[in-house]
């Protein structure tokens, strides 16, 4: 199984859960969804702390096929996924 489909990883619930964009990501992520800070590109966040690309009603990524590498590498049973699920209880 790749994912629980809960969307919890798309919220900044722990301090290091910001999505940094790598050079290859910049080709796929529209400028209005990213921001430059601390000498790097990052996915923007909504006021709810959700990733700008998350549809908060469906809990689905609106750019799933072009999502950043960091998101592609993140999956069920990833240590951070487990930590997020633990905090959400």
N, C-alpha and C positions, 0 to 999 in steps of 0.2 A: 504494500500500500504506500502511495506517495504522500498523501495528505489527508488530514481529518476533514478539511473543508470548512473549518470554523471561522477562519479569517482573523483569529487572534494574533497571529504573527505579524499582521499588517498594522497593528496598533503599537505605538511606542509605550509598552508597559514596563519595560526595563531599560535602564539608561543606555545600553549599547545597542539598541535595536533600531538604529538609523541605517538606511540603505545607501551605501556609497556606490557611486556609478563609476565603472571602469571605462576605459577608452572605447571599447567595442560597444558598450551600452549607449554611449552618447549618439551613436548612429541611429538607434531605435527609439530613444526616449525623447518625446517632443520637449522643446525648451520650456514650455509653460508648466511642465510637470517636474522640473528640476530646479535646483538652486545651487549657487556657488558660495561656499563658506569654508573657512579654515583650509584654504588652498585645495579644495576638492569639490567635485560635483556630488550632490545628494538628491534623493527623491524628496519632493516637498511633502509636507504633512498638512492635513486639515486641522481646524480648530479642535476637533475631537481627538486629535493625535493619531488619526488613521492616515495611512498612506494616501496620497492624493489620487492614486489609481484604483483604490478600493471602492467598489459599490457597497456602501454600508447596509443596504437593504438585502441584497442577495449574498453578500460576503464573497463576491467573486472579483477577481482582478480584471479591470477593463482593458488592460494591455497584456493579458496573459501570454499570448504568443510571442510578445516582444519584451517580456519582463526582464529586469536586470539579472545579471549573472548571480548576484548574491541571493536573489529570490529563487532562481533556478536550482541553486545548490542546497537550499533549505528544504527539508522534508520531514516527514513523520519520524519520530524518535531521534531527531537531531537534538543535541543537548540543550540548545536554546528553546526548541519547541517544547521539550519536556518541562523546562523551567517556566515557560509562559503558561502552560496548562496547569502546572502546580500552583502558580500565583492566582490563576483565575478561579480556583475552587472556593 
